[in-house]
Amino acid sequence: MNIATAKKQMAAQGDQVKKLQKTVEDKYIALDQFGVLEASMAAKVRYGDIQYDSAQKIHDIPVPKIIASNDQAVAQYEETRDKALDVKLKEAKTDWSEVVDIAKKGGVSNKWSQHALENLAREFPEEFQALRQELVQETDAP
């Protein structure tokens, strides 16, 4: 297999993944039209999750064997990949941050705001403090 064929295959696979991702994203975005706060928060959190998961999967793709022996090509591949990952991570951060802002403004704490806060604390610990789910437990009578 030559480089041109490999590029075409990678481009075709990338287009297919983008198409499937867009289909799923559109379903979550459609929830926002109903004006229900929890549905809107769920949509934004899941949309951010899609971006984050996509970035993780792209990061985990091994360097193609055809360029593995060329250090310059590997460096260019990794640089291009990392730029694409940064875009997806920034988009996920924006979506999760919007959910947190909505929750703060509305005085709401639900599983979506907590999920967004946990994601932000995990991926951006220098900007967001780690929060844990509050413990809700009855006490036993003595």
VMD Tcl script that builds the backbone (N, CA, C; Angstrom):
set m [mol new atoms 426]
animate dup $m
set s [atomselect $m all]
$s set {name element resname resid chain x y z} {
  {N N MET 1 A 0.852 -1.166 0.000}
  {CA C MET 1 A 0.000 0.000 0.000}
  {C C MET 1 A 0.907 1.243 0.000}
  {N N ASN 2 A 0.592 2.174 -0.874}
  {CA C ASN 2 A 1.399 3.401 -0.917}
  {C C ASN 2 A 0.761 4.501 -0.072}
  {N N ILE 3 A 1.466 5.598 0.060}
  {CA C ILE 3 A 1.017 6.685 0.928}
  {C C ILE 3 A -0.286 7.308 0.432}
  {N N ALA 4 A -0.423 7.465 -0.869}
  {CA C ALA 4 A -1.639 8.072 -1.418}
  {C C ALA 4 A -2.865 7.228 -1.095}
  {N N THR 5 A -2.745 5.914 -1.222}
  {CA C THR 5 A -3.858 5.019 -0.909}
  {C C THR 5 A -4.187 5.082 0.577}
  {N N ALA 6 A -3.156 5.111 1.407}
  {CA C ALA 6 A -3.366 5.187 2.856}
  {C C ALA 6 A -4.073 6.485 3.225}
  {N N LYS 7 A -3.668 7.590 2.601}
  {CA C LYS 7 A -4.312 8.878 2.874}
  {C C LYS 7 A -5.782 8.848 2.479}
  {N N LYS 8 A -6.076 8.239 1.324}
  {CA C LYS 8 A -7.462 8.157 0.870}
  {C C LYS 8 A -8.303 7.332 1.838}
  {N N GLN 9 A -7.744 6.207 2.294}
  {CA C GLN 9 A -8.478 5.359 3.237}
  {C C GLN 9 A -8.714 6.082 4.556}
  {N N MET 10 A -7.686 6.780 5.047}
  {CA C MET 10 A -7.827 7.519 6.296}
  {C C MET 10 A -8.859 8.630 6.152}
  {N N ALA 11 A -8.861 9.312 5.016}
  {CA C ALA 11 A -9.823 10.383 4.774}
  {C C ALA 11 A -11.246 9.822 4.711}
  {N N ALA 12 A -11.415 8.683 4.044}
  {CA C ALA 12 A -12.735 8.068 3.934}
  {C C ALA 12 A -13.242 7.633 5.305}
  {N N GLN 13 A -12.369 7.039 6.097}
  {CA C GLN 13 A -12.770 6.621 7.440}
  {C C GLN 13 A -13.090 7.842 8.302}
  {N N GLY 14 A -12.295 8.888 8.177}
  {CA C GLY 14 A -12.545 10.112 8.929}
  {C C GLY 14 A -13.887 10.728 8.560}
  {N N ASP 15 A -14.209 10.739 7.269}
  {CA C ASP 15 A -15.496 11.283 6.823}
  {C C ASP 15 A -16.662 10.465 7.369}
  {N N GLN 16 A -16.495 9.148 7.385}
  {CA C GLN 16 A -17.552 8.278 7.899}
  {C C GLN 16 A -17.771 8.524 9.395}
  {N N VAL 17 A -16.693 8.650 10.146}
  {CA C VAL 17 A -16.798 8.905 11.581}
  {C C VAL 17 A -17.454 10.262 11.823}
  {N N LYS 18 A -17.054 11.280 11.066}
  {CA C LYS 18 A -17.642 12.613 11.221}
  {C C LYS 18 A -19.142 12.586 10.941}
  {N N LYS 19 A -19.543 11.829 9.933}
  {CA C LYS 19 A -20.962 11.737 9.582}
  {C C LYS 19 A -21.759 11.081 10.714}
  {N N LEU 20 A -21.235 9.994 11.258}
  {CA C LEU 20 A -21.912 9.320 12.368}
  {C C LEU 20 A -21.952 10.215 13.611}
  {N N GLN 21 A -20.853 10.897 13.876}
  {CA C GLN 21 A -20.793 11.785 15.027}
  {C C GLN 21 A -21.801 12.914 14.877}
  {N N LYS 22 A -21.917 13.479 13.702}
  {CA C LYS 22 A -22.857 14.571 13.439}
  {C C LYS 22 A -24.294 14.102 13.656}
  {N N THR 23 A -24.595 12.875 13.251}
  {CA C THR 23 A -25.939 12.328 13.436}
  {C C THR 23 A -26.296 12.262 14.920}
  {N N VAL 24 A -25.365 11.769 15.724}
  {CA C VAL 24 A -25.603 11.662 17.164}
  {C C VAL 24 A -25.700 13.045 17.795}
  {N N GLU 25 A -24.799 13.941 17.414}
  {CA C GLU 25 A -24.817 15.303 17.966}
  {C C GLU 25 A -26.134 15.997 17.669}
  {N N ASP 26 A -26.641 15.826 16.461}
  {CA C ASP 26 A -27.897 16.474 16.075}
  {C C ASP 26 A -29.065 15.993 16.932}
  {N N LYS 27 A -29.033 14.729 17.318}
  {CA C LYS 27 A -30.110 14.209 18.174}
  {C C LYS 27 A -30.082 14.873 19.544}
  {N N TYR 28 A -28.896 15.105 20.078}
  {CA C TYR 28 A -28.803 15.783 21.376}
  {C C TYR 28 A -29.179 17.257 21.251}
  {N N ILE 29 A -28.755 17.891 20.180}
  {CA C ILE 29 A -29.082 19.307 19.974}
  {C C ILE 29 A -30.594 19.489 19.829}
  {N N ALA 30 A -31.266 18.511 19.234}
  {CA C ALA 30 A -32.716 18.595 19.056}
  {C C ALA 30 A -33.448 18.645 20.392}
  {N N LEU 31 A -32.857 18.115 21.453}
  {CA C LEU 31 A -33.501 18.161 22.767}
  {C C LEU 31 A -33.669 19.585 23.282}
  {N N ASP 32 A -32.778 20.466 22.888}
  {CA C ASP 32 A -32.781 21.839 23.391}
  {C C ASP 32 A -34.039 22.606 22.983}
  {N N GLN 33 A -34.666 22.216 21.894}
  {CA C GLN 33 A -35.820 22.958 21.396}
  {C C GLN 33 A -37.033 22.873 22.311}
  {N N PHE 34 A -37.048 21.913 23.222}
  {CA C PHE 34 A -38.213 21.747 24.087}
  {C C PHE 34 A -38.218 22.708 25.260}
  {N N GLY 35 A -37.102 23.372 25.519}
  {CA C GLY 35 A -37.046 24.377 26.576}
  {C C GLY 35 A -37.115 23.817 27.984}
  {N N VAL 36 A -36.828 22.552 28.149}
  {CA C VAL 36 A -36.809 21.936 29.473}
  {C C VAL 36 A -35.370 21.988 29.972}
  {N N LEU 37 A -35.180 22.618 31.135}
  {CA C LEU 37 A -33.829 22.843 31.644}
  {C C LEU 37 A -33.025 21.556 31.734}
  {N N GLU 38 A -33.590 20.525 32.305}
  {CA C GLU 38 A -32.843 19.281 32.475}
  {C C GLU 38 A -32.480 18.658 31.126}
  {N N ALA 39 A -33.385 18.716 30.170}
  {CA C ALA 39 A -33.086 18.169 28.838}
  {C C ALA 39 A -31.987 18.984 28.159}
  {N N SER 40 A -32.029 20.299 28.319}
  {CA C SER 40 A -30.995 21.153 27.731}
  {C C SER 40 A -29.636 20.884 28.368}
  {N N MET 41 A -29.634 20.726 29.694}
  {CA C MET 41 A -28.380 20.428 30.382}
  {C C MET 41 A -27.844 19.063 29.956}
  {N N ALA 42 A -28.732 18.098 29.860}
  {CA C ALA 42 A -28.324 16.751 29.436}
  {C C ALA 42 A -27.721 16.792 28.037}
  {N N ALA 43 A -28.369 17.537 27.152}
  {CA C ALA 43 A -27.872 17.635 25.780}
  {C C ALA 43 A -26.477 18.252 25.739}
  {N N LYS 44 A -26.276 19.329 26.474}
  {CA C LYS 44 A -24.966 19.994 26.478}
  {C C LYS 44 A -23.888 19.105 27.086}
  {N N VAL 45 A -24.210 18.433 28.192}
  {CA C VAL 45 A -23.220 17.554 28.823}
  {C C VAL 45 A -22.860 16.420 27.876}
  {N N ARG 46 A -23.857 15.804 27.290}
  {CA C ARG 46 A -23.587 14.678 26.373}
  {C C ARG 46 A -22.855 15.140 25.122}
  {N N TYR 47 A -23.177 16.324 24.653}
  {CA C TYR 47 A -22.465 16.868 23.488}
  {C C TYR 47 A -20.984 17.053 23.845}
  {N N GLY 48 A -20.716 17.586 25.022}
  {CA C GLY 48 A -19.330 17.717 25.477}
  {C C GLY 48 A -18.662 16.366 25.632}
  {N N ASP 49 A -19.427 15.382 26.136}
  {CA C ASP 49 A -18.885 14.027 26.273}
  {C C ASP 49 A -18.506 13.431 24.920}
  {N N ILE 50 A -19.329 13.708 23.926}
  {CA C ILE 50 A -19.037 13.203 22.574}
  {C C ILE 50 A -17.715 13.783 22.077}
  {N N GLN 51 A -17.538 15.086 22.283}
  {CA C GLN 51 A -16.295 15.729 21.841}
  {C C GLN 51 A -15.096 15.144 22.588}
  {N N TYR 52 A -15.245 14.976 23.889}
  {CA C TYR 52 A -14.157 14.438 24.704}
  {C C TYR 52 A -13.830 12.999 24.303}
  {N N ASP 53 A -14.852 12.157 24.178}
  {CA C ASP 53 A -14.627 10.749 23.812}
  {C C ASP 53 A -14.000 10.641 22.432}
  {N N SER 54 A -14.447 11.483 21.528}
  {CA C SER 54 A -13.870 11.495 20.183}
  {C C SER 54 A -12.383 11.853 20.246}
  {N N ALA 55 A -12.051 12.847 21.048}
  {CA C ALA 55 A -10.649 13.249 21.199}
  {C C ALA 55 A -9.816 12.117 21.792}
  {N N GLN 56 A -10.373 11.411 22.770}
  {CA C GLN 56 A -9.641 10.304 23.386}
  {C C GLN 56 A -9.392 9.179 22.383}
  {N N LYS 57 A -10.382 8.890 21.572}
  {CA C LYS 57 A -10.223 7.820 20.583}
  {C C LYS 57 A -9.210 8.202 19.520}
  {N N ILE 58 A -9.224 9.457 19.113}
  {CA C ILE 58 A -8.240 9.916 18.131}
  {C C ILE 58 A -6.841 9.841 18.733}
  {N N HIS 59 A -6.721 10.219 19.983}
  {CA C HIS 59 A -5.416 10.182 20.661}
  {C C HIS 59 A -4.877 8.756 20.745}
  {N N ASP 60 A -5.766 7.784 20.918}
  {CA C ASP 60 A -5.356 6.393 21.089}
  {C C ASP 60 A -5.010 5.680 19.788}
  {N N ILE 61 A -5.264 6.322 18.655}
  {CA C ILE 61 A -4.925 5.704 17.370}
  {C C ILE 61 A -3.410 5.646 17.250}
  {N N PRO 62 A -2.872 4.466 16.974}
  {CA C PRO 62 A -1.411 4.374 16.837}
  {C C PRO 62 A -0.927 5.079 15.568}
  {N N VAL 63 A 0.339 5.433 15.586}
  {CA C VAL 63 A 0.947 6.055 14.406}
  {C C VAL 63 A 0.875 5.043 13.263}
  {N N PRO 64 A 0.419 5.466 12.091}
  {CA C PRO 64 A 0.347 4.528 10.956}
  {C C PRO 64 A 1.716 3.917 10.652}
  {N N LYS 65 A 1.714 2.624 10.389}
  {CA C LYS 65 A 2.965 1.899 10.133}
  {C C LYS 65 A 3.734 2.481 8.963}
  {N N ILE 66 A 3.006 3.012 8.000}
  {CA C ILE 66 A 3.652 3.510 6.790}
  {C C ILE 66 A 4.548 4.720 7.062}
  {N N ILE 67 A 4.270 5.462 8.143}
  {CA C ILE 67 A 5.109 6.626 8.461}
  {C C ILE 67 A 5.930 6.425 9.731}
  {N N ALA 68 A 5.766 5.282 10.391}
  {CA C ALA 68 A 6.416 5.044 11.680}
  {C C ALA 68 A 7.939 5.127 11.613}
  {N N SER 69 A 8.523 4.821 10.472}
  {CA C SER 69 A 9.986 4.836 10.361}
  {C C SER 69 A 10.536 6.228 10.020}
  {N N ASN 70 A 9.666 7.172 9.726}
  {CA C ASN 70 A 10.088 8.522 9.362}
  {C C ASN 70 A 9.779 9.467 10.522}
  {N N ASP 71 A 10.818 9.863 11.255}
  {CA C ASP 71 A 10.628 10.702 12.443}
  {C C ASP 71 A 9.950 12.030 12.131}
  {N N GLN 72 A 10.297 12.627 11.012}
  {CA C GLN 72 A 9.697 13.904 10.641}
  {C C GLN 72 A 8.198 13.732 10.365}
  {N N ALA 73 A 7.839 12.668 9.672}
  {CA C ALA 73 A 6.433 12.411 9.372}
  {C C ALA 73 A 5.651 12.110 10.656}
  {N N VAL 74 A 6.260 11.375 11.576}
  {CA C VAL 74 A 5.611 11.063 12.844}
  {C C VAL 74 A 5.377 12.350 13.633}
  {N N ALA 75 A 6.374 13.215 13.670}
  {CA C ALA 75 A 6.240 14.483 14.392}
  {C C ALA 75 A 5.124 15.337 13.784}
  {N N GLN 76 A 5.055 15.402 12.462}
  {CA C GLN 76 A 4.009 16.176 11.797}
  {C C GLN 76 A 2.634 15.558 12.071}
  {N N TYR 77 A 2.564 14.230 12.021}
  {CA C TYR 77 A 1.311 13.519 12.301}
  {C C TYR 77 A 0.826 13.838 13.719}
  {N N GLU 78 A 1.730 13.749 14.693}
  {CA C GLU 78 A 1.360 13.993 16.082}
  {C C GLU 78 A 0.986 15.455 16.321}
  {N N GLU 79 A 1.678 16.366 15.666}
  {CA C GLU 79 A 1.362 17.786 15.808}
  {C C GLU 79 A -0.025 18.089 15.259}
  {N N THR 80 A -0.325 17.552 14.088}
  {CA C THR 80 A -1.636 17.755 13.475}
  {C C THR 80 A -2.730 17.131 14.335}
  {N N ARG 81 A -2.466 15.921 14.826}
  {CA C ARG 81 A -3.437 15.229 15.683}
  {C C ARG 81 A -3.690 16.024 16.963}
  {N N ASP 82 A -2.631 16.523 17.577}
  {CA C ASP 82 A -2.773 17.262 18.830}
  {C C ASP 82 A -3.544 18.565 18.649}
  {N N LYS 83 A -3.378 19.223 17.511}
  {CA C LYS 83 A -4.152 20.434 17.234}
  {C C LYS 83 A -5.637 20.114 17.136}
  {N N ALA 84 A -5.958 19.008 16.473}
  {CA C ALA 84 A -7.357 18.586 16.350}
  {C C ALA 84 A -7.925 18.225 17.719}
  {N N LEU 85 A -7.110 17.602 18.555}
  {CA C LEU 85 A -7.563 17.228 19.899}
  {C C LEU 85 A -7.845 18.457 20.743}
  {N N ASP 86 A -7.002 19.480 20.619}
  {CA C ASP 86 A -7.205 20.710 21.381}
  {C C ASP 86 A -8.544 21.355 21.044}
  {N N VAL 87 A -8.907 21.337 19.775}
  {CA C VAL 87 A -10.186 21.914 19.355}
  {C C VAL 87 A -11.337 21.169 20.022}
  {N N LYS 88 A -11.278 19.839 20.022}
  {CA C LYS 88 A -12.349 19.046 20.619}
  {C C LYS 88 A -12.412 19.229 22.131}
  {N N LEU 89 A -11.250 19.291 22.785}
  {CA C LEU 89 A -11.232 19.492 24.234}
  {C C LEU 89 A -11.773 20.865 24.614}
  {N N LYS 90 A -11.442 21.883 23.828}
  {CA C LYS 90 A -11.964 23.227 24.102}
  {C C LYS 90 A -13.482 23.254 23.940}
  {N N GLU 91 A -13.974 22.547 22.938}
  {CA C GLU 91 A -15.419 22.496 22.722}
  {C C GLU 91 A -16.107 21.773 23.876}
  {N N ALA 92 A -15.520 20.676 24.347}
  {CA C ALA 92 A -16.079 19.952 25.487}
  {C C ALA 92 A -16.073 20.840 26.720}
  {N N LYS 93 A -14.973 21.543 26.942}
  {CA C LYS 93 A -14.866 22.442 28.105}
  {C C LYS 93 A -15.940 23.527 28.040}
  {N N THR 94 A -16.151 24.083 26.863}
  {CA C THR 94 A -17.175 25.121 26.693}
  {C C THR 94 A -18.559 24.580 27.030}
  {N N ASP 95 A -18.876 23.405 26.514}
  {CA C ASP 95 A -20.196 22.817 26.765}
  {C C ASP 95 A -20.394 22.515 28.246}
  {N N TRP 96 A -19.403 21.902 28.877}
  {CA C TRP 96 A -19.522 21.581 30.295}
  {C C TRP 96 A -19.612 22.859 31.131}
  {N N SER 97 A -18.830 23.872 30.765}
  {CA C SER 97 A -18.854 25.137 31.506}
  {C C SER 97 A -20.213 25.823 31.396}
  {N N GLU 98 A -20.830 25.744 30.230}
  {CA C GLU 98 A -22.158 26.331 30.055}
  {C C GLU 98 A -23.181 25.665 30.970}
  {N N VAL 99 A -23.076 24.358 31.123}
  {CA C VAL 99 A -23.995 23.640 32.012}
  {C C VAL 99 A -23.789 24.089 33.454}
  {N N VAL 100 A -22.531 24.224 33.850}
  {CA C VAL 100 A -22.239 24.680 35.211}
  {C C VAL 100 A -22.781 26.093 35.425}
  {N N ASP 101 A -22.606 26.970 34.452}
  {CA C ASP 101 A -23.120 28.336 34.555}
  {C C ASP 101 A -24.641 28.365 34.653}
  {N N ILE 102 A -25.297 27.555 33.836}
  {CA C ILE 102 A -26.763 27.471 33.874}
  {C C ILE 102 A -27.218 26.994 35.248}
  {N N ALA 103 A -26.523 26.006 35.777}
  {CA C ALA 103 A -26.885 25.462 37.090}
  {C C ALA 103 A -26.703 26.512 38.181}
  {N N LYS 104 A -25.610 27.255 38.119}
  {CA C LYS 104 A -25.362 28.292 39.128}
  {C C LYS 104 A -26.416 29.391 39.051}
  {N N LYS 105 A -26.728 29.838 37.839}
  {CA C LYS 105 A -27.718 30.905 37.668}
  {C C LYS 105 A -29.100 30.472 38.127}
  {N N GLY 106 A -29.439 29.214 37.857}
  {CA C GLY 106 A -30.762 28.720 38.216}
  {C C GLY 106 A -30.838 28.111 39.605}
  {N N GLY 107 A -29.710 28.027 40.286}
  {CA C GLY 107 A -29.710 27.401 41.607}
  {C C GLY 107 A -30.061 25.929 41.538}
  {N N VAL 108 A -29.576 25.275 40.477}
  {CA C VAL 108 A -29.924 23.877 40.233}
  {C C VAL 108 A -28.705 22.994 40.478}
  {N N SER 109 A -28.956 21.867 41.106}
  {CA C SER 109 A -27.915 20.847 41.240}
  {C C SER 109 A -28.554 19.517 40.891}
  {N N ASN 110 A -28.155 18.963 39.786}
  {CA C ASN 110 A -28.688 17.670 39.367}
  {C C ASN 110 A -27.554 16.828 38.795}
  {N N LYS 111 A -27.888 15.670 38.290}
  {CA C LYS 111 A -26.830 14.772 37.823}
  {C C LYS 111 A -26.047 15.365 36.650}
  {N N TRP 112 A -26.674 16.237 35.874}
  {CA C TRP 112 A -25.980 16.812 34.719}
  {C C TRP 112 A -24.990 17.883 35.145}
  {N N SER 113 A -25.373 18.709 36.088}
  {CA C SER 113 A -24.437 19.730 36.576}
  {C C SER 113 A -23.277 19.064 37.310}
  {N N GLN 114 A -23.561 18.015 38.058}
  {CA C GLN 114 A -22.508 17.296 38.767}
  {C C GLN 114 A -21.566 16.582 37.799}
  {N N HIS 115 A -22.139 15.991 36.771}
  {CA C HIS 115 A -21.323 15.311 35.754}
  {C C HIS 115 A -20.409 16.318 35.054}
  {N N ALA 116 A -20.953 17.475 34.725}
  {CA C ALA 116 A -20.152 18.515 34.067}
  {C C ALA 116 A -19.019 18.984 34.976}
  {N N LEU 117 A -19.324 19.202 36.250}
  {CA C LEU 117 A -18.297 19.638 37.194}
  {C C LEU 117 A -17.208 18.582 37.377}
  {N N GLU 118 A -17.609 17.332 37.444}
  {CA C GLU 118 A -16.626 16.252 37.583}
  {C C GLU 118 A -15.722 16.174 36.355}
  {N N ASN 119 A -16.305 16.319 35.182}
  {CA C ASN 119 A -15.511 16.288 33.947}
  {C C ASN 119 A -14.527 17.449 33.898}
  {N N LEU 120 A -14.999 18.632 34.256}
  {CA C LEU 120 A -14.124 19.804 34.248}
  {C C LEU 120 A -12.984 19.643 35.256}
  {N N ALA 121 A -13.290 19.133 36.429}
  {CA C ALA 121 A -12.256 18.948 37.451}
  {C C ALA 121 A -11.246 17.889 37.027}
  {N N ARG 122 A -11.697 16.858 36.330}
  {CA C ARG 122 A -10.792 15.792 35.866}
  {C C ARG 122 A -9.871 16.279 34.757}
  {N N GLU 123 A -10.413 17.007 33.802}
  {CA C GLU 123 A -9.630 17.399 32.629}
  {C C GLU 123 A -8.916 18.736 32.783}
  {N N PHE 124 A -9.434 19.612 33.632}
  {CA C PHE 124 A -8.852 20.940 33.809}
  {C C PHE 124 A -8.700 21.241 35.304}
  {N N PRO 125 A -7.893 20.443 36.022}
  {CA C PRO 125 A -7.810 20.583 37.481}
  {C C PRO 125 A -7.243 21.927 37.939}
  {N N GLU 126 A -6.462 22.583 37.088}
  {CA C GLU 126 A -5.902 23.879 37.481}
  {C C GLU 126 A -6.962 24.976 37.480}
  {N N GLU 127 A -8.045 24.777 36.761}
  {CA C GLU 127 A -9.104 25.779 36.682}
  {C C GLU 127 A -10.333 25.434 37.517}
  {N N PHE 128 A -10.566 24.141 37.719}
  {CA C PHE 128 A -11.778 23.699 38.408}
  {C C PHE 128 A -11.407 22.748 39.540}
  {N N GLN 129 A -12.020 22.977 40.689}
  {CA C GLN 129 A -11.760 22.114 41.833}
  {C C GLN 129 A -12.582 20.846 41.714}
  {N N ALA 130 A -12.005 19.768 42.192}
  {CA C ALA 130 A -12.703 18.488 42.168}
  {C C ALA 130 A -13.870 18.528 43.135}
  {N N LEU 131 A -15.016 18.146 42.646}
  {CA C LEU 131 A -16.212 18.059 43.472}
  {C C LEU 131 A -16.687 16.619 43.479}
  {N N ARG 132 A -17.220 16.228 44.568}
  {CA C ARG 132 A -17.730 14.869 44.692}
  {C C ARG 132 A -19.222 14.929 44.986}
  {N N GLN 133 A -19.888 13.878 44.620}
  {CA C GLN 133 A -21.314 13.759 44.905}
  {C C GLN 133 A -21.511 13.792 46.414}
  {N N GLU 134 A -22.477 14.589 46.848}
  {CA C GLU 134 A -22.738 14.661 48.270}
  {C C GLU 134 A -23.284 13.327 48.765}
  {N N LEU 135 A -22.965 13.018 49.996}
  {CA C LEU 135 A -23.449 11.776 50.593}
  {C C LEU 135 A -24.834 12.018 51.173}
  {N N VAL 136 A -25.758 11.221 50.769}
  {CA C VAL 136 A -27.122 11.328 51.278}
  {C C VAL 136 A -27.431 9.983 51.910}
  {N N GLN 137 A -27.401 10.000 53.232}
  {CA C GLN 137 A -27.597 8.747 53.940}
  {C C GLN 137 A -28.320 9.033 55.243}
  {N N GLU 138 A -29.259 8.210 55.550}
  {CA C GLU 138 A -29.956 8.368 56.814}
  {C C GLU 138 A -29.071 7.827 57.921}
  {N N THR 139 A -29.258 8.379 59.097}
  {CA C THR 139 A -28.498 7.860 60.242}
  {C C THR 139 A -29.333 6.819 60.969}
  {N N ASP 140 A -28.634 5.895 61.555}
  {CA C ASP 140 A -29.328 4.887 62.348}
  {C C ASP 140 A -29.611 5.447 63.726}
  {N N ALA 141 A -30.789 5.214 64.204}
  {CA C ALA 141 A -31.157 5.691 65.549}
  {C C ALA 141 A -30.355 4.915 66.570}
  {N N PRO 142 A -29.817 5.601 67.586}
  {CA C PRO 142 A -29.028 4.886 68.604}
  {C C PRO 142 A -29.862 3.990 69.486}
}
mol reanalyze $m
mol bondsrecalc $m
mol representation Tube
mol addrep $m
